[in-house]
C-alpha cells in the first residue's frame, strides 16, 4: 500500500520553520492512486493526471481543512459521461456538502446537475462499523471523538492495514478495533496543540503530546506512529515535546513522501 499526505503550502519551506519543515494546513491522503481520504488539498495538486486517476474520495468530517479543495477536484476531473468520482461520507456530511457548499452560491450544485448519463459525482453514504470494498482495498469507517461527528478509517489491502483516526481526541473503540488487526503496520495520528494548550485540545477534540502518549499506550503491539495535523504555529513546540517523551516508533509525517507499507 502506498500512502502520501499531499503537501498543502506554497513554497518549498515556510519561513521560520526549523529543520526545513513545511507546514501542513490541509488534509488529503492519497492511497495508491485511486482513493483519497479527505479533500483538503487534492484539488490543488499541480499534476492533473494524478487528480484524474482518483476515483473515490472518502470524507471523514466536514471541517474546512478536510474539504477545502473538493469543489476544485470535481471540476478538474469532470468529463462528460456517466463516469465520475465517487464521494463517500456519512449521510449528514453529504447533506451538509449539498446544502452549504454545492448550493448554487458557493459552488454549482454538482449533486443536482449529475444524471446517470452525465455525472459530476456519485454520492455514497457510509456508516461506522460497515466496511466497504473500493479499488482493491477494504475501507472500515469507525467513530472517533472529535468536536463534530467524525469517522476514522482503517485501510486494508489484504497484506497490510494502515489506520487514519482523522481528527480526534482520546477515544476507545478505535483502539479496540485496531488491537484485533494482525496486519496493522502504521497509525497516522494527530497532535494538534502543545501541552500548554491542553484545555483547548480537549475542548475542540484534538490531541496534545501528553494525550497522544496515552493513546499510544492503548495499543500493546509495536507499530509506526506517524504524527500528523500539527497546527503550524505550534509545530516546533509539539516536536520538542514529542522528542522529550522518547516514545518508540514515533515519527513526524513528511508531506509529499510516498510511504510504502
TORKOL-4160 file (C-alpha; in steps of 0.2 Angstrom, whole numbers, padded with zeros to 4 digits, m for minus):
261
<pt num="1" X="0000" Y="0000" Z="0000"/>
<pt num="2" X="0006" Y="0017" Z="m0005"/>
<pt num="3" X="0001" Y="0032" Z="0006"/>
<pt num="4" X="0005" Y="0050" Z="0003"/>
<pt num="5" X="0000" Y="0065" Z="0013"/>
<pt num="6" X="m0002" Y="0078" Z="0000"/>
<pt num="7" X="0008" Y="0095" Z="0003"/>
<pt num="8" X="m0003" Y="0110" Z="0006"/>
<pt num="9" X="0008" Y="0126" Z="0006"/>
<pt num="10" X="0016" Y="0136" Z="m0007"/>
<pt num="11" X="0035" Y="0136" Z="m0007"/>
<pt num="12" X="0047" Y="0123" Z="m0003"/>
<pt num="13" X="0048" Y="0128" Z="0016"/>
<pt num="14" X="0040" Y="0141" Z="0026"/>
<pt num="15" X="0050" Y="0155" Z="0034"/>
<pt num="16" X="0054" Y="0151" Z="0052"/>
<pt num="17" X="0051" Y="0133" Z="0051"/>
<pt num="18" X="0065" Y="0123" Z="0059"/>
<pt num="19" X="0074" Y="0109" Z="0050"/>
<pt num="20" X="0067" Y="0113" Z="0033"/>
<pt num="21" X="0050" Y="0108" Z="0038"/>
<pt num="22" X="0035" Y="0113" Z="0028"/>
<pt num="23" X="0019" Y="0117" Z="0037"/>
<pt num="24" X="0004" Y="0107" Z="0034"/>
<pt num="25" X="m0013" Y="0117" Z="0033"/>
<pt num="26" X="m0025" Y="0104" Z="0024"/>
<pt num="27" X="m0028" Y="0086" Z="0024"/>
<pt num="28" X="m0028" Y="0074" Z="0009"/>
<pt num="29" X="m0020" Y="0056" Z="0010"/>
<pt num="30" X="m0018" Y="0048" Z="m0007"/>
<pt num="31" X="m0019" Y="0029" Z="m0006"/>
<pt num="32" X="m0011" Y="0021" Z="m0020"/>
<pt num="33" X="m0018" Y="0031" Z="m0035"/>
<pt num="34" X="m0037" Y="0029" Z="m0034"/>
<pt num="35" X="m0043" Y="0033" Z="m0016"/>
<pt num="36" X="m0041" Y="0049" Z="m0007"/>
<pt num="37" X="m0045" Y="0051" Z="0012"/>
<pt num="38" X="m0051" Y="0069" Z="0013"/>
<pt num="39" X="m0051" Y="0083" Z="0000"/>
<pt num="40" X="m0041" Y="0097" Z="0009"/>
<pt num="41" X="m0028" Y="0098" Z="m0004"/>
<pt num="42" X="m0030" Y="0085" Z="m0018"/>
<pt num="43" X="m0039" Y="0098" Z="m0029"/>
<pt num="44" X="m0023" Y="0109" Z="m0028"/>
<pt num="45" X="m0011" Y="0095" Z="m0034"/>
<pt num="46" X="m0002" Y="0103" Z="m0049"/>
<pt num="47" X="m0001" Y="0086" Z="m0058"/>
<pt num="48" X="m0018" Y="0085" Z="m0066"/>
<pt num="49" X="m0015" Y="0067" Z="m0072"/>
<pt num="50" X="m0014" Y="0062" Z="m0054"/>
<pt num="51" X="m0030" Y="0070" Z="m0050"/>
<pt num="52" X="m0039" Y="0062" Z="m0064"/>
<pt num="53" X="m0033" Y="0045" Z="m0058"/>
<pt num="54" X="m0044" Y="0047" Z="m0042"/>
<pt num="55" X="m0060" Y="0038" Z="m0042"/>
<pt num="56" X="m0065" Y="0038" Z="m0024"/>
<pt num="57" X="m0065" Y="0052" Z="m0011"/>
<pt num="58" X="m0069" Y="0047" Z="0007"/>
<pt num="59" X="m0073" Y="0062" Z="0018"/>
<pt num="60" X="m0070" Y="0059" Z="0037"/>
<pt num="61" X="m0080" Y="0075" Z="0043"/>
<pt num="62" X="m0085" Y="0092" Z="0036"/>
<pt num="63" X="m0071" Y="0104" Z="0043"/>
<pt num="64" X="m0064" Y="0115" Z="0030"/>
<pt num="65" X="m0046" Y="0108" Z="0031"/>
<pt num="66" X="m0053" Y="0092" Z="0025"/>
<pt num="67" X="m0065" Y="0098" Z="0011"/>
<pt num="68" X="m0056" Y="0114" Z="0005"/>
<pt num="69" X="m0052" Y="0108" Z="m0012"/>
<pt num="70" X="m0066" Y="0096" Z="m0015"/>
<pt num="71" X="m0075" Y="0108" Z="m0027"/>
<pt num="72" X="m0059" Y="0111" Z="m0037"/>
<pt num="73" X="m0055" Y="0092" Z="m0038"/>
<pt num="74" X="m0073" Y="0088" Z="m0045"/>
<pt num="75" X="m0071" Y="0102" Z="m0058"/>
<pt num="76" X="m0054" Y="0097" Z="m0063"/>
<pt num="77" X="m0058" Y="0079" Z="m0066"/>
<pt num="78" X="m0075" Y="0080" Z="m0074"/>
<pt num="79" X="m0078" Y="0073" Z="m0091"/>
<pt num="80" X="m0095" Y="0072" Z="m0100"/>
<pt num="81" X="m0102" Y="0055" Z="m0097"/>
<pt num="82" X="m0108" Y="0043" Z="m0083"/>
<pt num="83" X="m0090" Y="0040" Z="m0076"/>
<pt num="84" X="m0086" Y="0052" Z="m0061"/>
<pt num="85" X="m0078" Y="0052" Z="m0044"/>
<pt num="86" X="m0087" Y="0043" Z="m0030"/>
<pt num="87" X="m0089" Y="0054" Z="m0015"/>
<pt num="88" X="m0091" Y="0044" Z="0001"/>
<pt num="89" X="m0096" Y="0051" Z="0018"/>
<pt num="90" X="m0108" Y="0050" Z="0032"/>
<pt num="91" X="m0126" Y="0054" Z="0027"/>
<pt num="92" X="m0126" Y="0070" Z="0037"/>
<pt num="93" X="m0109" Y="0076" Z="0029"/>
<pt num="94" X="m0116" Y="0073" Z="0012"/>
<pt num="95" X="m0131" Y="0083" Z="0016"/>
<pt num="96" X="m0120" Y="0097" Z="0023"/>
<pt num="97" X="m0110" Y="0097" Z="0007"/>
<pt num="98" X="m0125" Y="0099" Z="m0004"/>
<pt num="99" X="m0133" Y="0112" Z="0007"/>
<pt num="100" X="m0118" Y="0123" Z="0011"/>
<pt num="101" X="m0105" Y="0120" Z="m0002"/>
<pt num="102" X="m0113" Y="0114" Z="m0018"/>
<pt num="103" X="m0128" Y="0125" Z="m0016"/>
<pt num="104" X="m0128" Y="0136" Z="m0032"/>
<pt num="105" X="m0120" Y="0150" Z="m0022"/>
<pt num="106" X="m0103" Y="0144" Z="m0015"/>
<pt num="107" X="m0102" Y="0132" Z="m0030"/>
<pt num="108" X="m0113" Y="0125" Z="m0043"/>
<pt num="109" X="m0124" Y="0111" Z="m0037"/>
<pt num="110" X="m0115" Y="0096" Z="m0043"/>
<pt num="111" X="m0127" Y="0084" Z="m0034"/>
<pt num="112" X="m0142" Y="0090" Z="m0044"/>
<pt num="113" X="m0133" Y="0093" Z="m0060"/>
<pt num="114" X="m0127" Y="0075" Z="m0060"/>
<pt num="115" X="m0138" Y="0062" Z="m0070"/>
<pt num="116" X="m0135" Y="0044" Z="m0074"/>
<pt num="117" X="m0129" Y="0049" Z="m0091"/>
<pt num="118" X="m0118" Y="0063" Z="m0086"/>
<pt num="119" X="m0112" Y="0064" Z="m0068"/>
<pt num="120" X="m0101" Y="0076" Z="m0059"/>
<pt num="121" X="m0101" Y="0065" Z="m0044"/>
<pt num="122" X="m0108" Y="0049" Z="m0037"/>
<pt num="123" X="m0113" Y="0051" Z="m0018"/>
<pt num="124" X="m0112" Y="0036" Z="m0007"/>
<pt num="125" X="m0117" Y="0036" Z="0012"/>
<pt num="126" X="m0106" Y="0027" Z="0023"/>
<pt num="127" X="m0108" Y="0022" Z="0042"/>
<pt num="128" X="m0097" Y="0017" Z="0057"/>
<pt num="129" X="m0093" Y="m0001" Z="0058"/>
<pt num="130" X="m0099" Y="m0005" Z="0040"/>
<pt num="131" X="m0083" Y="m0010" Z="0029"/>
<pt num="132" X="m0084" Y="m0007" Z="0010"/>
<pt num="133" X="m0073" Y="m0013" Z="m0004"/>
<pt num="134" X="m0065" Y="0000" Z="m0016"/>
<pt num="135" X="m0050" Y="m0001" Z="m0028"/>
<pt num="136" X="m0044" Y="m0017" Z="m0020"/>
<pt num="137" X="m0045" Y="m0010" Z="m0003"/>
<pt num="138" X="m0056" Y="m0014" Z="0012"/>
<pt num="139" X="m0061" Y="0003" Z="0020"/>
<pt num="140" X="m0068" Y="0002" Z="0038"/>
<pt num="141" X="m0075" Y="0018" Z="0045"/>
<pt num="142" X="m0075" Y="0019" Z="0064"/>
<pt num="143" X="m0082" Y="0033" Z="0075"/>
<pt num="144" X="m0069" Y="0044" Z="0084"/>
<pt num="145" X="m0071" Y="0058" Z="0097"/>
<pt num="146" X="m0069" Y="0075" Z="0089"/>
<pt num="147" X="m0080" Y="0090" Z="0091"/>
<pt num="148" X="m0091" Y="0085" Z="0077"/>
<pt num="149" X="m0096" Y="0068" Z="0071"/>
<pt num="150" X="m0080" Y="0061" Z="0063"/>
<pt num="151" X="m0076" Y="0044" Z="0055"/>
<pt num="152" X="m0058" Y="0037" Z="0057"/>
<pt num="153" X="m0053" Y="0024" Z="0044"/>
<pt num="154" X="m0044" Y="0008" Z="0043"/>
<pt num="155" X="m0037" Y="0004" Z="0026"/>
<pt num="156" X="m0033" Y="m0015" Z="0022"/>
<pt num="157" X="m0026" Y="m0021" Z="0006"/>
<pt num="158" X="m0026" Y="m0039" Z="0011"/>
<pt num="159" X="m0007" Y="m0039" Z="0016"/>
<pt num="160" X="m0006" Y="m0023" Z="0027"/>
<pt num="161" X="m0018" Y="m0012" Z="0037"/>
<pt num="162" X="m0015" Y="0006" Z="0040"/>
<pt num="163" X="m0026" Y="0017" Z="0052"/>
<pt num="164" X="m0031" Y="0035" Z="0049"/>
<pt num="165" X="m0040" Y="0041" Z="0065"/>
<pt num="166" X="m0043" Y="0058" Z="0057"/>
<pt num="167" X="m0046" Y="0072" Z="0069"/>
<pt num="168" X="m0049" Y="0065" Z="0087"/>
<pt num="169" X="m0046" Y="0067" Z="0105"/>
<pt num="170" X="m0044" Y="0052" Z="0117"/>
<pt num="171" X="m0055" Y="0038" Z="0111"/>
<pt num="172" X="m0058" Y="0020" Z="0114"/>
<pt num="173" X="m0067" Y="0010" Z="0101"/>
<pt num="174" X="m0055" Y="0014" Z="0088"/>
<pt num="175" X="m0041" Y="0006" Z="0098"/>
<pt num="176" X="m0051" Y="m0009" Z="0102"/>
<pt num="177" X="m0054" Y="m0012" Z="0084"/>
<pt num="178" X="m0035" Y="m0010" Z="0080"/>
<pt num="179" X="m0030" Y="m0022" Z="0093"/>
<pt num="180" X="m0038" Y="m0036" Z="0084"/>
<pt num="181" X="m0029" Y="m0032" Z="0067"/>
<pt num="182" X="m0014" Y="m0044" Z="0065"/>
<pt num="183" X="m0008" Y="m0034" Z="0049"/>
<pt num="184" X="m0008" Y="m0017" Z="0057"/>
<pt num="185" X="0008" Y="m0008" Z="0051"/>
<pt num="186" X="0005" Y="0011" Z="0055"/>
<pt num="187" X="m0006" Y="0024" Z="0063"/>
<pt num="188" X="m0007" Y="0042" Z="0056"/>
<pt num="189" X="m0012" Y="0050" Z="0072"/>
<pt num="190" X="m0014" Y="0069" Z="0075"/>
<pt num="191" X="m0006" Y="0080" Z="0088"/>
<pt num="192" X="m0014" Y="0097" Z="0085"/>
<pt num="193" X="m0008" Y="0108" Z="0100"/>
<pt num="194" X="0006" Y="0108" Z="0113"/>
<pt num="195" X="0003" Y="0103" Z="0131"/>
<pt num="196" X="0001" Y="0122" Z="0136"/>
<pt num="197" X="m0015" Y="0121" Z="0126"/>
<pt num="198" X="m0021" Y="0105" Z="0133"/>
<pt num="199" X="m0038" Y="0113" Z="0138"/>
<pt num="200" X="m0041" Y="0120" Z="0120"/>
<pt num="201" X="m0036" Y="0102" Z="0113"/>
<pt num="202" X="m0049" Y="0094" Z="0124"/>
<pt num="203" X="m0062" Y="0107" Z="0120"/>
<pt num="204" X="m0060" Y="0105" Z="0101"/>
<pt num="205" X="m0057" Y="0086" Z="0101"/>
<pt num="206" X="m0039" Y="0086" Z="0097"/>
<pt num="207" X="m0023" Y="0079" Z="0105"/>
<pt num="208" X="m0008" Y="0087" Z="0113"/>
<pt num="209" X="0008" Y="0077" Z="0116"/>
<pt num="210" X="0003" Y="0071" Z="0133"/>
<pt num="211" X="m0014" Y="0063" Z="0127"/>
<pt num="212" X="m0005" Y="0057" Z="0112"/>
<pt num="213" X="0006" Y="0047" Z="0123"/>
<pt num="214" X="m0009" Y="0040" Z="0132"/>
<pt num="215" X="m0016" Y="0034" Z="0116"/>
<pt num="216" X="0000" Y="0025" Z="0111"/>
<pt num="217" X="m0001" Y="0015" Z="0127"/>
<pt num="218" X="m0018" Y="0009" Z="0122"/>
<pt num="219" X="m0011" Y="m0002" Z="0108"/>
<pt num="220" X="0000" Y="m0015" Z="0115"/>
<pt num="221" X="0009" Y="m0020" Z="0099"/>
<pt num="222" X="0023" Y="m0011" Z="0090"/>
<pt num="223" X="0018" Y="m0001" Z="0075"/>
<pt num="224" X="0024" Y="0015" Z="0066"/>
<pt num="225" X="0016" Y="0031" Z="0074"/>
<pt num="226" X="0016" Y="0044" Z="0061"/>
<pt num="227" X="0012" Y="0061" Z="0069"/>
<pt num="228" X="0001" Y="0072" Z="0058"/>
<pt num="229" X="m0010" Y="0088" Z="0060"/>
<pt num="230" X="0002" Y="0099" Z="0070"/>
<pt num="231" X="m0005" Y="0117" Z="0069"/>
<pt num="232" X="0008" Y="0127" Z="0060"/>
<pt num="233" X="0011" Y="0140" Z="0074"/>
<pt num="234" X="0014" Y="0126" Z="0087"/>
<pt num="235" X="0023" Y="0114" Z="0076"/>
<pt num="236" X="0041" Y="0116" Z="0083"/>
<pt num="237" X="0034" Y="0116" Z="0101"/>
<pt num="238" X="0025" Y="0100" Z="0098"/>
<pt num="239" X="0040" Y="0092" Z="0090"/>
<pt num="240" X="0051" Y="0097" Z="0105"/>
<pt num="241" X="0038" Y="0090" Z="0117"/>
<pt num="242" X="0036" Y="0073" Z="0107"/>
<pt num="243" X="0055" Y="0072" Z="0107"/>
<pt num="244" X="0056" Y="0073" Z="0126"/>
<pt num="245" X="0044" Y="0059" Z="0128"/>
<pt num="246" X="0055" Y="0047" Z="0118"/>
<pt num="247" X="0041" Y="0036" Z="0113"/>
<pt num="248" X="0046" Y="0021" Z="0102"/>
<pt num="249" X="0041" Y="0021" Z="0084"/>
<pt num="250" X="0035" Y="0039" Z="0083"/>
<pt num="251" X="0040" Y="0050" Z="0068"/>
<pt num="252" X="0034" Y="0066" Z="0061"/>
<pt num="253" X="0025" Y="0065" Z="0044"/>
<pt num="254" X="0034" Y="0071" Z="0029"/>
<pt num="255" X="0021" Y="0079" Z="0017"/>
<pt num="256" X="0024" Y="0073" Z="m0001"/>
<pt num="257" X="0033" Y="0057" Z="0004"/>
<pt num="258" X="0026" Y="0041" Z="m0003"/>
<pt num="259" X="0026" Y="0029" Z="0012"/>
<pt num="260" X="0026" Y="0010" Z="0007"/>
<pt num="261" X="0018" Y="m0002" Z="0019"/>
